Amino acid sequence: MNTPVALNSLASIKLNLPKRRGAYYGGKWHEAKSGRAVDQINPGTGESLGPAADCGADDIDAAVKAAKAAFKVWRRIPPLERAKMLKEVARTLRENAGELAMIDAADCGNPLTEMMGDASVAAAQIDFFAGLVTEMKGASIPMGPDRLNFSVREPLGVVGRIVPFNHPFMFIAGKSAAPLAAGNTIVMKPPEQAPLSSLRLAELIDGLLPPGVFNLVPGGKEAGAALASHPDVAKISLIGSVPTGRAVMRAASDTLKKVLFELGGKNALIAYPDADPDAVAAGLVSGMNFTWCGQSCGSTSRAFIHEKIYDAVLDRVKDRIKYWKPGIPTDPSTTMGAIISKVQFDRVMSYIDSANKEGARLVTGGKRPSDPALAKGLYIEPTVFADVKPSMRIFREEIFGPVVGVVKWTEEGDMIDQVNSVEYGLTASIWSNDVTTAHRAAMAVEAGFVWINDTSKHFLGTPFGGYKQSGIGREECLDELISFTQEKNININLAVARKG
């Protein structure tokens, strides 16, 4: 939790919205060729933040052309020089963390304090990948005295990345790092629901990289589809829902471009009978990422609690969850923000309605907060349902909202089958004081990232990504950097040289 001094410091931050609302490519700002714009709404207050460009296929094409031209220059810059430039971007990000965090709090509805952390995460990712530029190594293969055979790694070319609304500037900055460090140029598409912090970031880092290396094109589905299908884009990356991932993969298939996806999750928290109910309850509520309203692919939205500690955990959850109280996102004291849009708000409420109708037991939440100061915003109380069954929608489908379903279990095999019965496999959180039990469960769950007696944390340098429909590839590690390169093998016939 933040100290009063930290809160007082945050209270002095002013909302400084971007002056430029178009597309940024080739080192310059451009009005949308589409001629369209979308009014940006503060989900916490319902107030307008002004328009942002709704770019289309022509804008994407122009940005890709700029990136393709810049690639010829950027790929030839020595890796350590590229790293030096990227570290300057990270420094600028840290220096302007408060400004960017305030814009995201207003535009995407996440609390200001949480968005300050996003700046640190993004800057750390940039520094991390900048420090790995000399690790893109090839290898030599012994062929005898008359031949030299070796491989080298080269950048792919133009990379497109599409990011979601839950951490806008963190993803725009942090997810640029690996492809740029590898020598690629990039076209970023920020979330249509919350592009303002990304536009401000582009204003701040303008001139730190050669023109056309970093490009930003705000827009919706048309822009995303054009980026995914563009013949001059070598790789497309997405953080988003499973249906969006499938659509992007279809669009990318005609050009056989490489893909990197972090998609949805219906993640399980599993508590064994020997686990401490206090620790499990704390993990259950923190794992749901209630701070940003559960709008996270990694949220542990299904909690499988053994019958021996089931009631004790639920009793403690009701107390623990009181810390997360919806409030105005730009207020430094707010611990839980607003839902991104009316469409998403209605979607979450429909899941709450279906859970009630299907017989789940409401433990807490399930409605708008009663505070009249929040009446114009899109707020939902942190919501917990107990006695959830596999047949219920809230068990099977990703809600992307502040709703967790709690399941009672008795037999381990049946429980593991239920955990693995959904199409998702991103994260899992396992609670047990027995190392054998915990390790056995970690090996049994079909998920790409597993915590034991912990939840939610990411560890830079470790591979993050999903099983099944939850994604393709791994991020936040050396493998991510390598995935933005391609290997070339070179053979030299030394015998011919000697004869000459």
C-alpha positions in Angstrom: 0.0 0.0 0.0 1.1 3.6 -0.6 2.3 5.8 2.2 0.7 9.2 2.9 3.9 10.8 1.5 3.5 8.9 -1.8 -0.2 9.7 -2.0 0.5 13.4 -1.5 3.2 13.3 -4.2 0.7 11.7 -6.6 -1.9 14.3 -5.8 0.3 17.0 -7.4 0.2 15.3 -10.8 -1.8 17.1 -13.4 -3.7 15.6 -16.4 -1.7 16.6 -19.4 -3.4 15.1 -22.4 -1.6 14.7 -25.8 -1.8 17.5 -28.2 -1.3 15.2 -31.2 -4.3 12.9 -31.8 -3.3 11.4 -35.2 -0.8 8.8 -36.4 2.9 9.0 -35.8 5.1 7.4 -38.5 8.3 8.3 -40.3 9.2 10.6 -37.4 6.3 12.9 -38.1 2.6 13.3 -37.1 -0.1 12.8 -39.7 -3.8 13.3 -39.7 -5.8 10.1 -40.3 -6.3 9.4 -44.0 -9.6 7.7 -43.0 -10.8 11.1 -41.8 -12.4 9.4 -38.8 -12.0 10.1 -35.1 -13.5 8.5 -31.9 -14.4 10.5 -28.8 -12.4 9.2 -25.8 -14.5 8.8 -22.7 -13.2 8.7 -19.1 -14.8 5.5 -17.8 -14.6 6.8 -14.2 -16.6 10.0 -14.8 -18.3 9.7 -18.2 -16.6 12.9 -19.3 -15.1 13.4 -22.8 -11.3 13.5 -23.1 -11.5 14.6 -26.7 -11.2 12.7 -30.0 -8.4 10.4 -31.2 -7.9 9.3 -34.8 -9.6 6.2 -36.0 -7.1 5.2 -38.6 -7.7 2.6 -41.3 -5.9 0.5 -43.9 -4.4 3.5 -45.8 -2.8 4.8 -42.6 -1.4 1.4 -41.8 0.1 1.1 -45.2 1.8 4.5 -44.9 3.2 3.6 -41.5 4.5 0.2 -42.8 6.2 1.9 -45.7 7.9 4.3 -43.3 9.0 1.4 -41.1 10.2 -0.6 -44.1 12.4 2.3 -45.2 13.8 2.9 -41.7 14.6 -0.8 -41.4 17.4 -0.5 -43.9 19.1 2.0 -41.5 18.1 0.6 -38.1 19.3 -3.0 -38.8 22.8 -1.6 -39.6 23.2 0.3 -36.4 25.6 -1.7 -34.1 23.6 -3.5 -31.4 25.2 -1.6 -28.5 24.3 1.7 -30.2 20.7 0.5 -30.5 20.8 -0.5 -26.9 22.0 3.0 -25.9 19.1 4.6 -27.7 16.6 2.3 -26.1 17.9 3.1 -22.6 17.3 6.7 -23.4 13.7 5.8 -24.1 13.5 4.0 -20.8 14.9 7.1 -19.0 12.3 9.3 -20.6 9.6 6.9 -19.6 10.7 7.0 -15.9 11.0 10.8 -15.9 7.4 11.2 -17.2 5.9 8.3 -15.3 3.4 10.4 -13.4 2.2 12.2 -16.5 1.6 9.0 -18.4 0.0 7.2 -15.4 -2.5 10.1 -15.0 -3.5 9.9 -18.6 -4.1 6.1 -18.4 -6.1 6.6 -15.1 -8.4 9.0 -16.9 -8.6 7.1 -20.2 -8.6 3.4 -19.3 -10.0 3.6 -15.7 -7.2 2.0 -13.8 -6.1 3.6 -10.6 -3.3 6.2 -10.7 -1.1 4.3 -8.2 -1.3 1.1 -10.3 -0.4 3.0 -13.5 2.7 4.4 -11.8 3.9 0.8 -11.4 3.3 0.3 -15.1 5.9 2.9 -15.9 8.5 1.0 -13.9 7.6 -2.3 -15.5 7.8 -0.9 -19.0 11.2 0.9 -18.4 12.6 -2.3 -16.8 11.6 -4.3 -19.9 13.3 -1.8 -22.2 16.5 -1.9 -20.2 16.3 -5.7 -20.0 16.1 -6.2 -23.8 18.6 -3.5 -24.4 21.0 -5.5 -22.2 20.5 -8.6 -24.2 21.5 -7.3 -27.7 24.8 -9.2 -27.7 23.0 -12.5 -26.9 21.5 -12.9 -30.4 24.2 -15.4 -31.2 24.6 -17.9 -33.9 26.9 -21.0 -33.8 29.7 -22.6 -35.8 29.3 -26.2 -37.0 32.5 -28.3 -37.5 32.9 -29.4 -41.2 36.6 -30.3 -41.3 39.6 -28.4 -42.5 38.3 -27.4 -45.9 35.0 -25.7 -44.8 33.8 -23.1 -42.4 30.1 -23.3 -41.5 28.4 -20.8 -39.2 25.0 -19.3 -38.5 24.1 -15.7 -37.8 20.9 -14.1 -36.5 19.2 -11.3 -38.4 16.2 -9.1 -37.7 12.9 -10.0 -39.4 12.0 -6.6 -40.8 8.8 -4.7 -39.9 7.0 -6.0 -36.9 3.3 -5.1 -36.0 2.1 -5.3 -32.4 -1.5 -4.9 -31.2 -2.0 -4.2 -27.5 -5.1 -4.1 -25.2 -6.7 -1.4 -23.0 -5.8 -2.7 -19.6 -2.2 -1.4 -19.5 -1.9 0.9 -22.6 1.4 2.8 -22.3 3.1 -0.1 -20.5 2.4 -2.4 -23.4 3.2 0.1 -26.1 6.6 0.9 -24.5 7.5 -2.5 -23.1 6.4 -4.6 -26.1 8.4 -2.4 -28.4 11.6 -3.3 -26.6 12.4 -6.9 -27.9 11.7 -6.2 -31.6 13.6 -2.9 -31.6 16.5 -4.4 -29.7 16.7 -7.2 -32.3 17.0 -4.6 -35.1 13.5 -4.6 -36.4 11.3 -1.5 -36.9 7.8 -1.5 -35.5 4.3 -0.4 -36.1 2.2 -0.3 -32.9 -1.6 -0.2 -32.7 -2.7 1.1 -29.3 -6.1 0.1 -27.9 -9.0 2.0 -29.6 -10.7 2.4 -26.2 -7.6 4.1 -24.6 -5.0 5.4 -27.0 -4.2 8.7 -25.3 -1.2 7.7 -23.2 0.4 6.0 -26.2 0.0 9.2 -28.2 1.6 11.2 -25.4 4.4 8.6 -25.2 5.1 9.1 -28.9 5.3 12.9 -28.3 7.8 12.4 -25.5 10.2 10.0 -27.3 10.0 11.8 -30.6 13.6 12.2 -31.9 15.1 9.6 -29.6 15.1 7.0 -32.4 15.7 7.4 -36.1 12.6 8.4 -38.1 10.4 5.4 -38.9 11.9 3.0 -36.3 8.9 3.5 -33.9 5.5 4.1 -35.4 2.1 4.4 -33.8 -1.3 4.1 -35.5 -4.4 4.5 -33.4 -7.5 2.7 -34.7 -10.0 -0.1 -34.4 -10.6 -3.4 -36.1 -9.9 -2.1 -39.6 -6.4 -0.9 -38.6 -5.7 -4.2 -36.7 -6.8 -6.3 -39.7 -4.7 -4.2 -42.1 -1.6 -4.5 -39.9 -2.0 -8.3 -39.6 -2.5 -8.9 -43.3 0.0 -6.4 -44.7 2.5 -8.2 -46.9 5.4 -6.1 -45.7 4.9 -6.9 -42.0 7.1 -9.9 -41.1 5.6 -10.7 -37.8 2.4 -9.7 -35.9 1.9 -9.9 -32.2 -1.3 -9.5 -30.1 -2.3 -9.3 -26.5 -6.0 -9.8 -26.5 -8.9 -12.2 -26.5 -9.0 -15.7 -28.0 -11.5 -14.6 -30.7 -9.3 -11.7 -31.7 -6.3 -13.9 -31.8 -8.1 -16.3 -34.2 -9.1 -13.3 -36.4 -5.5 -12.0 -36.4 -4.1 -15.4 -37.2 -6.5 -15.7 -40.2 -5.5 -12.3 -41.5 -1.8 -13.2 -41.1 -2.1 -16.6 -42.8 -2.2 -15.3 -46.4 1.4 -14.0 -46.0 2.6 -16.8 -43.7 3.9 -14.2 -41.3 5.1 -15.2 -37.8 2.8 -14.7 -34.9 3.2 -14.1 -31.1 0.0 -14.2 -29.1 -0.8 -13.7 -25.4 -4.5 -14.4 -25.3 -7.3 -15.0 -22.8 -7.3 -17.0 -19.6 -9.7 -18.7 -17.2 -7.0 -19.3 -14.7 -7.2 -21.6 -11.7 -6.2 -21.0 -8.1 -5.9 -24.4 -6.4 -5.8 -24.7 -2.6 -5.0 -28.0 -0.9 -6.3 -28.9 2.6 -2.9 -28.2 4.3 -2.8 -24.6 3.0 -3.3 -21.7 5.4 -6.8 -20.2 4.9 -5.5 -16.7 5.6 -2.8 -17.0 2.9 -5.2 -18.6 0.4 -7.8 -15.9 0.9 -5.1 -13.2 0.4 -3.9 -15.0 -2.7 -7.5 -15.4 -4.0 -8.3 -11.7 -3.9 -4.9 -10.5 -5.0 -4.8 -13.0 -7.9 -8.0 -11.6 -9.3 -6.4 -8.2 -10.0 -9.3 -6.3 -8.6 -7.3 -3.1 -8.7 -7.9 -2.9 -12.5 -11.3 -4.6 -12.1 -10.2 -8.1 -13.0 -9.5 -6.9 -16.6 -6.4 -9.1 -17.0 -5.7 -12.2 -18.9 -3.8 -13.6 -16.0 -6.5 -13.2 -13.3 -7.2 -16.3 -11.3 -10.9 -16.2 -11.9 -11.6 -19.8 -10.8 -10.7 -20.8 -7.2 -10.7 -24.5 -6.4 -10.7 -24.8 -2.6 -10.6 -28.1 -0.8 -13.7 -28.8 1.3 -11.6 -28.9 4.5 -10.8 -25.2 4.3 -13.6 -24.0 2.0 -15.7 -22.2 4.5 -12.7 -20.7 6.3 -11.3 -19.3 3.1 -14.7 -17.8 2.1 -15.1 -16.1 5.5 -11.6 -14.5 5.2 -12.2 -13.5 1.6 -15.2 -11.3 2.7 -12.9 -9.4 5.0 -9.9 -9.2 2.7 -11.9 -7.9 -0.2 -12.9 -4.8 1.6 -9.6 -3.2 0.7 -10.7 -3.1 -3.0 -13.2 -0.3 -3.2 -14.2 1.3 -6.5 -13.3 5.0 -6.7 -12.4 7.7 -9.2 -9.3 6.4 -11.0 -7.3 9.7 -10.9 -7.7 9.9 -7.1 -4.4 8.6 -5.6 -6.3 6.9 -2.8 -8.4 4.8 -5.1 -7.7 1.1 -4.8 -10.0 -0.2 -7.6 -10.9 1.6 -10.8 -13.6 1.5 -13.5 -14.6 -0.9 -16.3 -13.2 0.3 -19.6 -16.4 0.8 -21.6 -20.2 0.5 -21.4 -20.0 -2.5 -23.7 -17.6 -4.3 -21.3 -19.7 -3.2 -18.3 -22.8 -4.7 -19.7 -20.9 -7.9 -20.6 -19.7 -8.3 -17.0 -23.1 -7.7 -15.6 -24.6 -10.3 -17.9 -22.2 -12.9 -16.4 -23.2 -11.9 -12.9 -26.9 -12.2 -13.9 -26.2 -15.7 -15.4 -24.4 -16.8 -12.3 -27.3 -15.9 -10.1 -29.8 -17.6 -12.4 -27.6 -20.8 -12.7 -27.5 -21.2 -8.9 -24.1 -19.9 -7.8 -24.1 -18.4 -4.3 -23.2 -14.7 -4.2 -20.7 -14.1 -1.4 -20.1 -10.4 -1.9 -20.5 -7.7 -4.5 -22.4 -8.3 -7.7 -23.7 -4.8 -8.3 -22.8 -1.1 -8.9 -21.4 0.7 -5.8 -23.9 2.9 -4.0 -21.6 5.9 -3.7 -23.4 8.8 -5.6 -20.0 10.2 -6.5 -19.5 7.2 -8.8 -22.9 7.3 -10.5 -21.7 8.5 -13.8 -18.8 6.0 -14.0 -18.7 2.3 -15.0 -18.1 0.7 -11.7 -18.8 -2.8 -10.4 -18.1 -4.1 -6.9 -15.5 -6.9 -6.5 -17.7 -9.9 -6.8 -17.3 -13.5 -5.4 -19.5 -16.4 -6.2 -19.3 -19.7 -4.2 -20.6 -23.2 -5.0 -19.8 -22.7 -8.7 -20.2 -25.8 -11.0 -18.5 -26.7 -14.3 -21.7 -26.3 -16.2 -22.0 -22.6 -15.3 -20.9 -19.8 -17.8 -18.7 -18.1 -15.1 -16.8 -21.4 -14.8 -16.1 -21.9 -18.5 -15.9 -18.4 -20.1 -13.4 -15.5 -19.7 -15.3 -12.6 -18.1 -12.5 -10.0 -18.1 -14.2 -8.3 -15.1 -14.1 -8.4 -11.3 -15.8 -11.7 -10.8 -14.3 -14.9 -9.3 -16.0 -18.2 -9.0 -15.2 -20.5 -6.1 -15.4 -24.3 -6.5 -15.4 -26.8 -3.6 -13.4 -30.0 -4.3 -12.7 -33.3 -2.5 -10.9 -35.6 -4.9 -7.7 -34.4 -6.6 -8.1 -36.2 -9.9 -11.6 -34.9 -10.5 -10.4 -31.4 -9.5 -7.5 -31.4 -11.9 -9.8 -32.6 -14.7 -12.1 -29.7 -14.0 -9.2 -27.2 -14.0 -8.0 -28.5 -17.4 -11.5 -28.8 -18.9 -11.6 -25.2 -20.4 -9.9 -24.1 -23.6 -7.6 -21.7 -21.8 -4.2 -22.4 -20.2 -2.4 -19.2 -19.3 -1.7 -19.2 -15.5 -2.3 -21.2 -12.4 -1.8 -20.6 -8.7 -1.2 -23.6 -6.3 -1.4 -23.4 -2.5 0.1 -26.2 -0.4 2.8 -26.6 2.3 3.8 -30.0 0.9 6.4 -29.7 -1.8 5.5 -33.0 -3.4 1.8 -32.1 -3.6 2.5 -28.7 -5.0 5.0 -30.0 -7.6 2.6 -32.7 -8.6 -0.2 -30.2 -9.2 2.1 -27.8 -11.0 3.0 -30.6 -13.5 -0.6 -31.7 -13.9 -2.2 -28.3 -14.7 -2.3 -27.3 -18.4 -1.0 -23.8 -18.0 2.1 -22.0 -19.2 2.9 -20.0 -16.0 2.5 -21.4 -12.5 2.9 -19.9 -9.1 3.2 -22.0 -5.9 2.1 -20.2 -2.8 1.9 -17.0 -4.7 0.1 -15.3 -7.5 0.0 -12.5 -10.1 3.7 -11.7 -10.0 5.8 -11.6 -13.2 9.6 -12.1 -13.1 11.5 -10.5 -15.9 13.7 -13.0 -17.6 11.3 -15.9 -17.1 9.1 -17.1 -20.0 5.5 -15.9 -19.9 2.9 -17.4 -22.2 0.0 -19.8 -22.4 -1.0 -23.4 -23.3 -3.9 -24.3 -25.6 -5.9 -21.3 -26.7 -4.1 -18.9 -24.4 -1.4 -18.1 -26.8 1.6 -18.9 -29.0 5.2 -18.1 -28.0 6.8 -16.7 -24.9 7.5 -13.1 -23.7 9.5 -11.3 -21.1 12.6 -13.4 -21.7 15.5 -14.1 -24.0 13.2 -16.3 -26.1 11.1 -13.3 -26.9 14.1 -11.4 -28.3 15.2 -14.4 -30.3 11.7 -14.8 -31.7 12.1 -11.5 -33.5 15.2 -12.8 -35.4 15.7 -15.3 -38.1 18.7 -17.6 -38.6 20.9 -17.6 -41.6 23.5 -20.3 -42.3 26.7 -19.5 -44.2 29.1 -22.0 -45.8 32.6 -21.2 -46.9 34.6 -23.5 -49.1 38.2 -22.9 -47.9 39.6 -25.5 -50.3 38.7 -23.4 -53.3 40.4 -20.4 -51.8 43.6 -22.3 -51.2 43.7 -23.6 -54.8 43.3 -20.1 -56.1 
